[in-house]
């Protein structure tokens, strides 16, 4: 775990919602935002994972983080949860779109239902969250922030997971559009593109279970998988005043892997 590199009250009083915040990267992001003073609510479909995460935050970090059960595929549910978070805390300043779904499947064998399942969670869910968060982010006194979690595979194509690559590429385009459309409203919209991150379900499914971990490390110039805290620190940077003049931008955190063409 990376030590907290930031001033303790950097995000003091800001209200944040993190989708997919109970596990992996989302959990690390939620912890970091709360450590920096934000009032954080995590949301996902799994109430057990949410409760376990919040208990861990209290026990291990002395952090009081709230949770909401949320299926980001359901537009009405998204609106309800965002309205509830804003009502409880007097607004919403930071939206982290981290909820995601993925599975490996050759494109020729990918069913319409499989395609829709990932598009609905990743791309449509991100749109619903942004749409319903907009009035609160517009009213934010600190300047609304949208930070979406993408992947460097959205830049290169993702053989074997074309549905996820397409969904994440759509998220990137959406963030750039919102950066332009909502810039005059004081809202910054950016996205972070991680490479393989240790300890995540994605790395387990895509690399560890298939015996490809060493191969992937060898393809990464830095020579290792990333850490969830490294993504969390990047989110903190973009959410803080240091990110005031950054919008429509990609921050790739992959140890240089996307640029390794085997030279």
Buried (B, 14 or more C-beta within 10 A) or exposed (E): EEEBEBEEEBBEBBBBBBBBBBBBBBBBBBBBBBBBBBBBBBBBBEEEBBEBBBEBBEEEEEBEBBBBEBBBBBBEBBBBBBBEBBEEBEBBBBBBBBBBBBBEBEEEEBEEEBBEBBBBBBBBBBBBBBBBBBBBBBBBEBBBBBBBBBBBBBBEEBEBBBBBBBBBBBBBEBBBEBBEEBEEBBBBBBBBBBBBBBBBEBBBBBBBEEEBBEEBBEBBEEEEBBBBBBBBBBBBBBBBEEBEEBBBBBBBBBBBBBEEEEE
